Structures are given as structure tokens and as C-alpha cells.
Amino acid sequence: MSEEPLDPQFLEALRDALKHVALPEVGTLTRSQAIRDLGMDSITLVEMVIILEENLGVTLEHSDIDNLRTIGDLQDLMRARSQSH
């Protein structure tokens, strides 16, 4: 069974955010990919999430970020928060 692809709008915003935190060459991104595998420390992760929030018009809580494990988790959380506002 193949993995569901990332939403194109989210993927574009994620790639933009990664470029802004000096991680421009991350290769293929998948839902199951662990965020820690992108080579970010906790500060860089927060910076990336702030850029994503601005690009997608979504606000996350700091506690939300602590529970993120995969890129799919991040996309699902962004989607859920955008629908709750």
C-alpha cells in the first residue's frame, strides 16, 4: 500500500520554511518521515513552525509542537488547527 502524499500547499509552505531555517536540500519529503531526521534542533523546529504558521495562517500551541513526530503529524495538526478557526 502506498503512502498518502503530502498536500501540495502544505509541501510548498514546508519547503519554504525549511529554506528559511537553512535546510534547503532535504530531498523527498513524506508523511512518515521523522521530523528529527531533517536535522533540526528544537529551536530550529520552532522557527520552522512559526514560518509555517505565517505562510498557512494557522496558530499552534507550544505543547502541540512537543508531540510532533513525523511530517504527516505536522500536516495533520496544521489542517486540524486551520479548520478549528
N, C-alpha and C positions, 0 to 999 in steps of 0.2 A: 504494500500500500504506500503510495507516495504522500509526502507531507504537503499540507495546505500551504500555498505560497503566502508570503507577506503581502499585505495591502500595498499597492503601488504608491499611494500618497504617503503612507507611514514610512515605507522604504526610502523614498526620496528625502523625507524630513530627517530620517535617521542618518542617512549618508551625509547630509548637510551638517548635522550636529556633530558627527564623528570628524568631519573635516575641521570644524571649528575647535575641537579639542585635540587637534594634531594627530588624528588617527585616520588619514585619508585613504590608506591602502589596506582595507580589511578584507577584500575579496568577496566571495559569495556570502550572503547573509541568509540564514534560515531561521524558522520559528524555533527549532530545537537547539540552536546554538547557544551555549552558555555565555552570558554577558562577561563573566570573568575571563573567558578565552579571548576577548578583544584586547586584553592587556591594560585595562583601566584600573587605577586605584579608586578609592571611594570618592575622593574629591573630583576626579575627572568624571566619574559616573554622575555625580550631582550636577556638574557643569553641563554635561551632555543632556541630562533630563531637563534642565532649565531651558536650554535651546529648543528641545523638542516641544516643551510646553508653549513657548513663544510661537514656534512655527505652526503648531496644531491648535492653538487656542485652548489648551487644556491645563488644568492645575492639579498637581499631585501633592499628597501629603508626604512628609519625610518618612513616615512609617511605611508608606507604600513602597518606597524605593528599597527599603531594607529587605523586603520579601521577594524582590525580583531575582529570578534565576536565569531565565532564558529571554531571548529577543521576543519570542512569542508571548511570554508573560508581560513584557513591556507593552507590546502592541495591544494585547487584550485589556490591560489596565488603562491605557490611553483611550481606547474605544469605550470602555465602560464609563470612564470619567466624562468623556465628551457627551455621552447620552444622558448622564445624570444632571447636566446643567442646562 
